[in-house]
């Protein structure tokens, strides 16, 4: 239960700040209003904005509303709706929800006098109760405020952070492109999907579709965030791969074995899974894909239908293989070709021989 309670407070012209309604009744500790009184009914400068504090074991979100109009006593009406949340919950989605809720109440007050009119004000406790219950159950609510108006609120979660998409990486789809096109009606995404073939890297895809590279990277990042695609290195025979402990699953899982042989098959004829498993085990540091290709060519009877490229793709997707990156290391004393050589150090003069 995210929302533990809702409080409607106001500034009474004769009694000062006070709690008008509390849902559920009695959830605030004794003397709790005195602790947060200045927070619930603040100065006018802090009105019409969300205020957040942690007190009394709650994350408290407050939105004081100030309406200036000569029809009110002292030309102002000041009230507040406060959410009392669990202390460890992320308050950001509820801040925008509280602001929209108070905007509804402010509009109803201006149009029909919901807060000032004692007859309509009696409906506020039931409204607050329904809003709290439905938000806790369904992360949103649609509650009638009066016969002509309804309060529609929805907890909106912030979008996930999109993963980075380097321009030299190759996107590989985990779901058929036609399935994605049916679910998402986006022209840019459809063009990008048309050129994702498991071989073209991101920058080449951007060139083929004629779109800016950042736009293509954003489309592919959305596919990665939705677990519809993965990124792999550009396939080169000079690459070096090593097997990971996850290869054990291929030895015991029958369904995974059938999926693997279908994926790596080159001429629509499934190869022998034992041969494919042995081929994965041949990959270790110091041995590039050229040597693996040599093994395939020398064992045509067992590996005639194995595609090395798809074998690597499947291993990367399932986590059977890990690409070993190689980087040049500059040794001490070396210099680049375009850099001038360091000047020679003067040699010490030989000592004169004794006479």
C-alpha positions in Angstrom: 0.0 0.0 0.0 1.8 3.1 -1.3 -0.5 5.8 0.1 -1.0 5.3 3.9 -3.4 8.3 4.3 -4.7 11.5 2.8 -5.3 14.7 4.7 -7.4 17.7 3.6 -6.4 20.8 5.6 -7.4 24.4 5.3 -6.9 27.9 6.8 -10.1 28.8 8.8 -10.6 32.6 9.0 -11.4 32.3 12.8 -9.7 29.1 13.9 -6.5 29.3 11.8 -4.8 26.2 10.3 -6.7 23.0 10.9 -7.3 19.5 9.5 -10.7 19.3 7.9 -10.7 15.7 6.9 -8.4 12.7 7.5 -8.5 9.4 5.6 -8.5 7.0 7.3 -9.7 8.6 10.4 -7.1 8.6 13.2 -4.0 7.4 11.2 -2.0 10.5 12.2 -0.3 10.2 15.7 -1.5 12.4 18.5 0.0 15.9 18.1 1.1 15.1 14.5 -0.6 18.1 13.1 1.4 20.5 15.3 4.6 18.9 14.0 3.8 19.7 10.3 1.4 22.6 10.7 3.6 25.1 9.0 4.2 22.6 6.2 0.5 22.0 5.5 -0.5 25.6 5.6 2.6 27.5 4.5 3.2 31.1 3.4 1.7 32.2 0.1 5.1 32.0 -1.6 5.2 28.2 -1.2 1.7 27.6 -2.5 0.8 26.0 -5.8 3.8 23.6 -5.8 4.7 20.2 -4.4 6.5 20.2 -1.1 8.1 17.0 0.1 9.5 16.1 3.6 10.1 13.0 5.7 8.5 13.1 9.2 6.7 10.8 11.6 7.7 7.7 9.6 6.1 8.9 6.4 7.2 10.4 3.1 4.8 13.5 3.1 3.8 15.2 -0.1 1.9 18.4 0.2 0.4 20.7 -2.4 -1.0 23.9 -0.8 -3.4 25.7 -3.1 -4.1 29.5 -2.8 -7.0 31.1 -4.7 -7.2 34.9 -4.8 -10.7 36.3 -5.2 -12.6 39.1 -3.5 -15.5 36.8 -2.7 -13.4 35.0 -0.1 -12.8 36.3 3.4 -9.5 38.2 3.4 -9.6 37.8 -0.4 -7.9 34.4 -0.3 -8.8 30.8 0.0 -6.0 28.5 1.3 -6.3 24.7 1.4 -4.0 21.7 1.1 -4.2 18.0 0.1 -1.4 15.9 1.6 -0.4 12.4 0.7 1.3 10.3 3.4 3.4 7.6 1.6 5.7 4.8 2.7 9.1 6.3 3.6 11.1 4.2 1.1 8.8 4.6 -1.9 9.8 6.7 -4.9 7.8 9.9 -4.5 8.4 11.2 -8.0 5.3 9.5 -9.7 3.1 10.6 -6.8 4.2 14.2 -7.0 2.7 14.7 -10.5 -0.4 12.8 -9.5 -0.9 15.0 -6.4 -0.5 18.1 -8.5 -3.2 16.9 -11.0 -5.5 16.0 -8.1 -5.2 19.5 -6.6 -5.7 21.0 -10.0 -9.1 19.2 -10.2 -10.1 20.4 -6.8 -9.1 23.9 -7.6 -11.1 23.9 -10.8 -14.2 22.5 -9.1 -13.9 25.2 -6.4 -13.7 28.0 -8.9 -16.6 26.6 -11.0 -19.0 25.3 -8.3 -17.5 26.3 -4.9 -16.7 22.7 -3.8 -14.6 23.7 -0.8 -16.5 26.8 0.4 -20.0 25.4 0.0 -20.7 23.4 3.1 -23.2 21.1 1.3 -20.7 20.1 -1.4 -17.7 20.0 1.0 -19.3 17.0 2.8 -18.5 14.9 -0.3 -14.7 15.4 0.1 -14.1 12.5 2.7 -15.8 9.9 0.3 -13.8 11.3 -2.6 -10.5 11.1 -0.8 -11.3 7.6 0.4 -12.1 6.3 -3.1 -9.0 8.0 -4.6 -6.7 6.4 -2.0 -8.2 2.9 -2.3 -8.2 2.8 -6.1 -4.7 4.2 -6.5 -3.3 1.7 -4.0 -5.1 -1.2 -5.9 -4.9 -0.2 -9.5 -2.2 2.7 -9.6 -5.0 4.9 -10.9 -8.6 6.0 -10.4 -11.6 7.4 -12.1 -13.9 8.8 -9.4 -17.0 11.0 -9.8 -16.6 14.3 -7.9 -20.1 15.5 -8.7 -22.8 14.6 -11.2 -21.0 16.5 -14.0 -17.3 16.0 -13.2 -14.9 13.1 -12.5 -11.4 12.9 -11.1 -9.1 10.8 -13.4 -5.6 10.1 -12.0 -2.9 7.7 -13.0 0.5 6.9 -11.5 3.0 7.5 -14.3 6.3 5.8 -13.8 9.4 7.5 -15.2 10.7 5.9 -18.4 13.6 3.5 -18.0 17.1 4.7 -18.9 17.9 3.6 -22.4 21.1 1.5 -22.8 23.9 3.0 -24.9 24.2 1.8 -28.5 27.7 2.1 -29.9 27.8 2.8 -33.7 30.1 -0.2 -34.4 27.8 -2.9 -32.7 25.5 -5.2 -34.6 21.8 -5.4 -33.4 20.3 -8.9 -33.5 16.5 -9.3 -33.1 15.2 -11.8 -30.6 11.6 -11.6 -32.0 10.4 -11.7 -35.5 10.4 -8.2 -37.1 6.8 -8.7 -38.3 5.6 -9.2 -34.8 7.2 -5.9 -33.7 5.7 -4.1 -36.6 2.2 -5.3 -35.8 2.6 -4.1 -32.2 4.3 -0.8 -32.8 3.1 1.6 -35.6 6.2 3.7 -36.0 7.5 4.5 -39.5 11.1 5.1 -38.3 11.2 1.9 -36.4 9.8 0.0 -39.3 12.5 1.3 -41.6 15.2 0.4 -39.0 13.8 -3.1 -38.6 13.9 -3.7 -42.3 17.7 -3.4 -42.2 18.5 -5.3 -39.1 19.8 -8.6 -40.5 22.3 -9.7 -37.8 25.2 -8.4 -40.0 24.8 -4.7 -40.5 26.2 -2.5 -37.7 24.4 0.5 -36.3 26.2 3.1 -38.4 25.7 1.2 -41.6 21.9 0.8 -40.8 21.7 4.6 -40.3 23.4 5.1 -43.7 21.1 2.6 -45.4 17.8 4.1 -44.1 19.1 7.7 -44.7 18.5 8.9 -41.1 20.6 10.6 -38.5 22.7 8.2 -36.4 21.3 9.4 -33.0 17.7 8.7 -34.2 18.7 5.1 -35.3 20.5 4.6 -32.0 17.4 5.7 -30.1 15.2 3.2 -32.0 17.6 0.3 -31.3 18.0 1.4 -27.7 14.2 1.1 -27.3 14.4 -2.5 -28.7 17.1 -3.3 -26.2 15.2 -1.9 -23.3 12.1 -4.0 -24.3 14.3 -7.1 -24.5 13.5 -7.4 -28.2 17.1 -7.3 -29.4 20.7 -7.7 -28.3 24.0 -6.2 -29.4 26.9 -8.2 -30.7 30.3 -7.4 -32.1 30.8 -7.1 -35.8 31.6 -10.6 -37.2 35.2 -11.0 -38.2 37.3 -14.1 -38.6 40.0 -12.4 -36.6 37.8 -12.3 -33.5 38.5 -14.5 -30.5 35.7 -16.0 -28.4 35.8 -18.2 -25.3 33.1 -20.3 -23.8 31.4 -19.4 -20.5 30.0 -21.7 -17.8 26.6 -21.2 -19.3 27.5 -23.7 -22.0 26.5 -26.5 -19.6 22.9 -25.7 -20.3 23.3 -26.7 -23.9 24.5 -30.2 -22.8 21.4 -30.9 -20.6 18.5 -28.9 -22.1 16.8 -30.8 -24.9 14.7 -27.9 -26.0 17.7 -25.6 -26.1 19.6 -28.2 -28.2 16.8 -28.2 -30.8 16.6 -24.5 -30.9 20.4 -24.3 -31.3 20.6 -26.7 -34.2 17.7 -24.9 -36.0 19.4 -21.5 -35.6 22.9 -22.5 -36.8 21.7 -24.7 -39.7 22.9 -23.3 -43.0 21.0 -25.3 -45.6 17.8 -26.1 -43.7 19.3 -29.3 -42.4 19.9 -29.5 -38.7 23.4 -30.5 -37.8 24.4 -33.0 -35.1 24.1 -31.3 -31.7 27.2 -33.2 -30.3 29.3 -31.7 -33.2 28.0 -28.2 -32.5 28.8 -28.7 -28.8 32.3 -29.8 -29.6 32.7 -26.8 -31.9 31.8 -24.4 -29.1 34.4 -26.1 -26.8 37.1 -25.6 -29.4 36.9 -21.8 -28.8 39.5 -20.7 -26.3 42.0 -17.8 -25.9 44.6 -17.6 -28.6 42.4 -19.4 -31.3 40.6 -17.2 -33.7 37.6 -18.1 -35.9 39.9 -18.9 -38.8 41.0 -22.0 -36.9 37.3 -22.9 -36.2 36.5 -22.5 -39.9 39.4 -24.9 -40.6 37.8 -27.5 -38.2 34.5 -27.1 -40.0 36.1 -27.6 -43.4 38.0 -30.7 -42.3 34.9 -32.3 -40.8 32.5 -31.8 -43.6 30.6 -35.0 -42.9 29.5 -33.8 -39.4 29.6 -30.0 -39.8 28.6 -29.5 -43.4 25.4 -27.6 -42.4 26.9 -25.4 -39.7 27.0 -21.6 -40.3 30.0 -20.2 -38.3 28.4 -16.7 -38.3 25.1 -17.9 -36.9 26.9 -20.2 -34.5 28.7 -17.2 -33.0 25.5 -15.2 -32.9 23.6 -17.9 -31.0 26.4 -18.3 -28.6 26.5 -14.5 -27.9 22.7 -14.3 -27.5 22.5 -17.2 -25.1 25.7 -16.2 -23.2 27.6 -19.3 -24.2 30.4 -17.2 -25.7 32.3 -14.1 -24.7 34.3 -11.9 -27.0 37.9 -11.5 -26.0 38.9 -7.9 -26.7 42.5 -7.2 -27.7 44.1 -3.8 -27.3 47.6 -2.6 -28.2 49.9 -1.8 -25.3 52.6 0.8 -25.6 55.8 -0.4 -24.0 58.0 2.0 -22.1 60.5 3.7 -24.4 58.4 3.3 -27.6 57.2 6.3 -29.6 54.7 6.8 -32.4 55.9 7.1 -36.0 54.5 10.7 -36.3 56.3 11.7 -33.1 59.9 12.9 -33.3 62.4 10.5 -31.8 63.8 11.7 -28.5 67.2 13.4 -28.8 70.2 11.1 -28.0 71.5 11.4 -24.6 75.1 12.7 -24.3 77.5 9.9 -23.5 79.9 10.5 -20.7 83.5 11.1 -21.7 85.9 8.3 -21.0 88.3 8.8 -18.2 91.9 9.4 -19.2 94.2 6.4 -18.8 96.7 6.7 -16.1 100.3 7.4 -17.3 
